[in-house]
Amino acid sequence: MTGITRRTLLRYGLGMTAGLALAGCGGALSTNAATSPRANRDIYVHDPSFIEADGKLYVFSTGYEPVNDGTIMIRRSTGQIGMWELIGTVFDQIPQWIRDEVGDIPNLWAPDISFWRGKYHLYYAGSTFGTNHSVIGLATNVTLDPSSPDYEWVDEGLVFRSTPSDNYNAIDPELAIDADGHAWLAFGSFWDGIKMIQLDPDTGKPLAGGNIHSLASRGGGPIEAPAITYHDGYYYLFVSFDFCCRGVDSTYKIMVGRSQQITGPYVDKEGKHLLEGGGSLLLDSHGRFVGPGGEDVYAGGGEYLLVHHYYDAHEHGAPKLQIRKLSWDGHGWPRAGGPLVAP
């Protein structure tokens, strides 16, 4: 995502609740919406990444400057219609190597959490506002339970960088594993769009000698926040078009394309290449739900969830968490269901 107003995007509050129930560890995720009028009131979050671990639900999100130096925030929900609880941040302060790379930035952005090769991998971004002077970092942990004696976020350092001489922006990381078990990292915002590199499975960092693949572009126009999932022979690339972070004036929308190869070419429903500005609309503003985007797609228990933020027109454009079930039409294209998290 772009860095517009990220210093204040969570100014409306820190706690959040959500009505997403879990039908047993490792089972299908329940899609019952919350019914309590108090539930879900404090779901203020930006750039959510979602995972289930040990029967609990976790959301990682962009940092908020007054909380532990603006490092990545972690929230957890337990039980049926459980209350989301802020349980900490990934670091106590922004690592010095990031400040050495990109300067005195206020917060870390757009995390992606995955369980891979026996560890939780948390990719995240740091960037100088308004530029592509950016870095992607990695932190790992063997557990997400802060009460465990094994709980410790290990700073694995720099994964990838971009500089003003590059035609891409190294933010909005997304770990994707292909059908052959190879690991890839998608990323990108504005500039020449969405890129992808292959990762070394031993380090979680770029594979030596690997290429930078181009997945989607709008010729310098607003496109960012890649999320990739695999379904029935296709890789689906979800992206956010247009502008986030402007409250009720945000124009974010979620678009999608697909390919039989993880590196593309991705095309939309009309056959237009995403590298040529293509993309089929999945979710746009409607009613109080303004500017949906910053998406993550979670697959678990045979179900797919679209996790994103939006700006609540009934609450002065406050950024909030939303979760929707994805289904698939007869031609294999995703459809977003209604909100599972009450506004």
C-alpha positions as CSV (number, residue, x, y, z in Angstrom):
1,M,0.0,0.0,0.0
2,T,1.0,3.6,-0.4
3,G,2.1,5.5,2.7
4,I,-0.6,8.1,2.7
5,T,-1.6,9.2,6.2
6,R,-0.3,6.0,7.8
7,R,0.8,8.0,10.9
8,T,-2.9,8.5,11.7
9,L,-4.8,5.7,10.1
10,L,-5.4,4.0,13.4
11,R,-6.2,7.1,15.3
12,Y,-9.7,6.0,16.1
13,G,-8.6,3.2,18.5
14,L,-6.6,0.1,19.0
15,G,-8.9,-2.7,20.3
16,M,-11.1,-4.6,17.9
17,T,-13.6,-7.4,18.0
18,A,-14.9,-9.7,15.3
19,G,-17.6,-12.3,14.8
20,L,-15.7,-15.1,13.1
21,A,-16.2,-18.4,14.8
22,L,-13.9,-21.4,14.5
23,A,-15.3,-24.9,14.1
24,G,-12.5,-26.8,15.8
25,C,-8.8,-26.9,15.3
26,G,-8.0,-27.7,11.7
27,G,-11.7,-27.8,10.7
28,A,-13.7,-25.6,8.5
29,L,-13.9,-22.0,9.4
30,S,-17.4,-21.0,10.5
31,T,-19.0,-18.1,8.6
32,N,-21.6,-17.0,11.2
33,A,-21.7,-13.3,11.6
34,A,-21.8,-11.6,15.0
35,T,-25.1,-10.7,16.4
36,S,-24.1,-8.7,19.6
37,P,-24.6,-5.0,19.1
38,R,-21.3,-4.4,21.1
39,A,-19.3,-6.9,19.2
40,N,-17.1,-5.6,16.4
41,R,-17.2,-2.0,17.5
42,D,-13.4,-1.7,17.7
43,I,-12.0,-3.3,14.6
44,Y,-9.7,-0.5,13.5
45,V,-7.0,-2.1,11.4
46,H,-5.1,-1.5,8.2
47,D,-3.5,-4.0,5.8
48,P,-4.7,-7.2,7.6
49,S,-3.0,-10.6,7.2
50,F,-4.9,-13.5,8.7
51,I,-3.9,-17.0,9.9
52,E,-5.4,-19.8,12.1
53,A,-3.0,-21.4,14.6
54,D,-3.8,-23.9,17.3
55,G,-7.6,-23.2,17.2
56,K,-7.1,-19.4,17.4
57,L,-7.4,-16.7,14.8
58,Y,-4.7,-14.0,14.4
59,V,-4.6,-10.8,12.4
60,F,-1.3,-9.0,11.8
61,S,-1.5,-5.4,10.6
62,T,0.3,-2.2,9.8
63,G,1.9,-0.6,12.8
64,Y,0.6,2.4,14.8
65,E,3.4,4.9,15.7
66,P,2.6,5.3,19.5
67,V,2.6,1.5,20.0
68,N,6.1,0.0,20.2
69,D,7.6,2.4,17.7
70,G,5.1,1.6,15.0
71,T,6.0,-2.1,14.6
72,I,3.6,-4.7,13.2
73,M,0.6,-5.3,15.4
74,I,-0.8,-8.7,16.4
75,R,-4.4,-9.4,17.4
76,R,-6.0,-12.7,18.4
77,S,-9.5,-14.0,18.7
78,T,-10.5,-17.1,20.6
79,G,-13.8,-18.9,21.1
80,Q,-17.1,-18.5,19.1
81,I,-17.6,-14.9,18.2
82,G,-14.5,-14.1,20.2
83,M,-13.3,-10.6,21.0
84,W,-10.2,-9.5,19.1
85,E,-7.4,-8.7,21.6
86,L,-4.2,-6.8,20.9
87,I,-1.6,-9.2,22.2
88,G,1.5,-7.3,21.2
89,T,3.8,-6.4,18.3
90,V,6.4,-8.2,16.4
91,F,9.2,-6.1,17.7
92,D,9.5,-3.6,20.6
93,Q,11.0,-1.1,18.1
94,I,11.8,-0.8,14.5
95,P,15.1,-2.6,13.8
96,Q,18.1,-0.3,13.3
97,W,19.0,-1.9,10.0
98,I,15.7,-0.6,8.6
99,R,16.4,2.9,9.7
100,D,19.9,2.6,8.2
101,E,18.3,1.6,4.9
102,V,15.3,4.0,4.7
103,G,15.7,6.6,7.4
104,D,13.6,7.5,10.4
105,I,10.2,6.1,9.3
106,P,7.2,6.2,11.7
107,N,6.0,2.6,11.3
108,L,6.2,-0.7,9.4
109,W,3.6,-1.7,6.8
110,A,1.5,-4.4,5.2
111,P,2.6,-7.6,6.9
112,D,2.1,-11.1,5.5
113,I,2.0,-14.1,7.9
114,S,2.4,-17.7,6.8
115,F,3.4,-21.0,8.3
116,W,6.1,-22.5,6.2
117,R,8.8,-25.1,6.8
118,G,8.0,-25.5,10.5
119,K,8.0,-21.7,11.3
120,Y,5.8,-18.7,11.0
121,H,7.2,-16.3,8.5
122,L,6.2,-12.7,8.8
123,Y,7.2,-10.5,5.8
124,Y,6.7,-6.8,6.2
125,A,7.7,-3.5,4.6
126,G,9.5,-0.3,5.6
127,S,9.5,2.7,3.3
128,T,10.3,6.3,3.0
129,F,7.0,8.1,2.5
130,G,6.1,8.9,-1.1
131,T,9.1,7.1,-2.7
132,N,10.1,3.6,-3.7
133,H,13.1,3.8,-1.3
134,S,11.8,0.7,0.5
135,V,12.7,-2.6,2.1
136,I,11.0,-5.9,2.8
137,G,12.1,-7.6,6.0
138,L,11.5,-11.0,7.6
139,A,10.8,-12.1,11.1
140,T,10.2,-15.7,12.2
141,N,8.7,-17.5,15.2
142,V,8.0,-21.1,16.0
143,T,4.8,-20.3,17.7
144,L,2.2,-17.5,17.8
145,D,1.2,-18.1,21.4
146,P,2.9,-15.4,23.5
147,S,2.5,-17.5,26.7
148,S,4.8,-20.2,25.2
149,P,8.4,-20.3,26.4
150,D,9.4,-20.8,22.8
151,Y,7.7,-17.5,21.7
152,E,10.3,-15.2,20.2
153,W,10.3,-13.1,17.0
154,V,13.7,-13.5,15.3
155,D,14.7,-10.6,13.1
156,E,16.0,-12.3,10.0
157,G,16.9,-9.0,8.4
158,L,16.7,-7.7,4.9
159,V,14.9,-9.7,2.2
160,F,14.7,-7.3,-0.7
161,R,15.1,-3.6,-1.4
162,S,14.1,-1.0,-4.0
163,T,15.8,2.3,-4.6
164,P,14.7,5.4,-6.7
165,S,16.7,3.9,-9.7
166,D,14.3,0.9,-9.8
167,N,11.0,0.6,-11.6
168,Y,9.3,-1.2,-8.7
169,N,8.5,-0.6,-5.1
170,A,9.5,-3.2,-2.5
171,I,6.5,-3.1,-0.3
172,D,3.3,-5.2,0.2
173,P,5.0,-8.6,0.4
174,E,3.1,-11.8,-0.2
175,L,4.5,-15.3,0.3
176,A,3.1,-17.8,-2.1
177,I,3.9,-21.5,-2.5
178,D,3.3,-23.1,-5.9
179,A,1.9,-26.5,-6.7
180,D,5.5,-27.9,-6.8
181,G,6.4,-26.6,-3.4
182,H,8.5,-23.7,-4.6
183,A,8.3,-20.5,-2.6
184,W,7.8,-17.0,-4.2
185,L,7.5,-13.5,-2.9
186,A,5.1,-11.1,-4.7
187,F,5.3,-7.4,-3.9
188,G,4.7,-4.0,-5.4
189,S,2.9,-0.7,-5.3
190,F,2.5,1.9,-8.1
191,W,5.6,2.3,-10.3
192,D,5.7,-0.7,-12.7
193,G,3.2,-2.7,-10.6
194,I,3.4,-6.1,-9.1
195,K,6.6,-8.1,-9.2
196,M,7.7,-11.6,-8.0
197,I,10.9,-13.3,-7.0
198,Q,11.7,-16.9,-6.1
199,L,12.8,-17.6,-2.6
200,D,15.5,-19.9,-1.2
201,P,13.7,-22.4,1.0
202,D,16.5,-22.5,3.5
203,T,16.7,-18.7,4.1
204,G,13.3,-17.3,3.0
205,K,15.3,-14.8,1.0
206,P,15.8,-14.4,-2.8
207,L,17.1,-17.4,-4.6
208,A,20.6,-16.7,-6.0
209,G,20.5,-15.9,-9.7
210,G,16.7,-15.6,-9.8
211,N,14.8,-13.3,-12.0
212,I,12.3,-10.6,-11.2
213,H,9.0,-11.5,-12.8
214,S,6.3,-9.0,-13.7
215,L,2.7,-10.0,-12.8
216,A,0.5,-6.9,-13.2
217,S,0.9,-3.2,-14.1
218,R,-1.1,-0.1,-14.8
219,G,1.7,1.8,-16.4
220,G,2.6,3.7,-13.3
221,G,-0.9,4.0,-12.1
222,P,-2.2,2.8,-8.7
223,I,-2.0,-0.9,-8.2
224,E,-0.7,-2.7,-5.1
225,A,-1.3,-5.3,-2.3
226,P,-0.9,-8.6,-4.2
227,A,-2.4,-11.7,-2.7
228,I,-2.2,-15.1,-4.4
229,T,-4.1,-18.3,-3.9
230,Y,-4.4,-21.6,-5.8
231,H,-7.7,-23.1,-6.7
232,D,-8.6,-25.9,-9.2
233,G,-5.6,-25.6,-11.5
234,Y,-5.3,-21.8,-11.4
235,Y,-3.3,-19.2,-9.4
236,Y,-5.5,-16.2,-8.6
237,L,-3.8,-12.9,-8.2
238,F,-5.8,-10.3,-6.2
239,V,-4.7,-6.7,-6.2
240,S,-5.9,-3.3,-5.0
241,F,-6.6,-0.7,-7.6
242,D,-6.7,3.1,-7.0
243,F,-6.2,5.0,-3.8
244,C,-6.3,4.0,-0.1
245,C,-5.8,6.0,3.0
246,R,-8.2,8.9,2.2
247,G,-11.0,8.0,4.5
248,V,-14.4,8.4,2.9
249,D,-12.7,9.7,-0.2
250,S,-10.7,6.4,-0.7
251,T,-11.2,4.8,-4.1
252,Y,-9.6,1.4,-3.4
253,K,-11.2,-1.6,-5.0
254,I,-10.2,-5.3,-5.2
255,M,-9.5,-6.8,-8.6
256,V,-8.5,-10.3,-9.7
257,G,-6.9,-12.2,-12.5
258,R,-5.7,-15.8,-12.9
259,S,-3.0,-17.9,-14.5
260,Q,-2.0,-21.5,-14.8
261,Q,1.6,-20.5,-13.9
262,I,2.4,-18.7,-10.7
263,T,4.6,-16.3,-12.6
264,G,1.9,-15.5,-15.1
265,P,0.7,-14.4,-17.5
266,Y,-2.4,-13.4,-15.5
267,V,-5.6,-12.5,-17.4
268,D,-9.0,-11.2,-16.3
269,K,-12.4,-12.6,-17.3
270,E,-12.3,-10.8,-20.6
271,G,-8.9,-12.2,-21.4
272,K,-7.1,-8.9,-20.9
273,H,-3.6,-9.3,-19.4
274,L,-3.0,-7.8,-16.0
275,L,0.3,-6.5,-17.3
276,E,-1.8,-4.3,-19.7
277,G,-4.0,-2.9,-17.0
278,G,-6.5,-5.8,-16.9
279,G,-8.3,-7.0,-13.9
280,S,-11.9,-8.2,-13.1
281,L,-13.7,-6.4,-10.3
282,L,-14.2,-8.5,-7.2
283,L,-15.2,-5.9,-4.6
284,D,-15.9,-2.1,-4.8
285,S,-17.3,0.5,-2.4
286,H,-20.9,0.0,-1.4
287,G,-22.9,1.7,1.3
288,R,-20.9,2.4,4.3
289,F,-18.1,0.1,3.1
290,V,-15.8,2.5,1.3
291,G,-12.5,1.7,-0.4
292,P,-12.1,-2.1,0.3
293,G,-8.6,-3.3,-0.3
294,G,-5.3,-4.2,1.3
295,E,-6.4,-7.7,1.0
296,D,-5.3,-11.1,2.1
297,V,-6.7,-14.5,1.0
298,Y,-6.7,-17.3,3.5
299,A,-7.4,-21.0,2.6
300,G,-8.3,-23.4,5.3
301,G,-10.6,-26.3,5.9
302,G,-11.6,-26.3,2.3
303,E,-12.8,-22.7,2.5
304,Y,-11.4,-19.4,1.3
305,L,-11.6,-16.1,3.1
306,L,-11.1,-12.7,1.8
307,V,-9.6,-10.5,4.5
308,H,-9.3,-6.8,3.9
309,H,-9.8,-3.3,5.4
310,Y,-12.3,-0.7,4.4
311,Y,-13.2,2.9,5.5
312,D,-16.5,3.2,7.4
313,A,-18.6,6.0,6.0
314,H,-20.7,5.8,9.2
315,E,-17.6,6.5,11.3
316,H,-15.9,9.3,9.5
317,G,-13.8,7.0,7.3
318,A,-12.3,5.0,10.1
319,P,-10.3,2.0,8.7
320,K,-11.8,-1.3,9.8
321,L,-11.3,-5.0,9.4
322,Q,-13.6,-7.1,7.2
323,I,-13.7,-10.8,6.4
324,R,-15.8,-12.3,3.6
325,K,-16.2,-15.9,2.3
326,L,-15.0,-16.5,-1.2
327,S,-17.0,-18.8,-3.5
328,W,-16.4,-19.8,-7.1
329,D,-18.7,-19.5,-10.0
330,G,-19.2,-22.0,-12.8
331,H,-16.2,-20.6,-14.7
332,G,-13.9,-20.8,-11.8
333,W,-13.9,-17.1,-10.9
334,P,-14.1,-16.0,-7.2
335,R,-17.1,-14.2,-5.8
336,A,-17.0,-12.2,-2.5
337,G,-19.8,-12.9,0.0
338,G,-21.3,-10.6,2.5
339,P,-19.4,-9.3,5.5
340,L,-18.8,-11.7,8.3
341,V,-17.6,-8.9,10.7
342,A,-20.4,-6.6,11.8
343,P,-19.5,-2.9,11.1
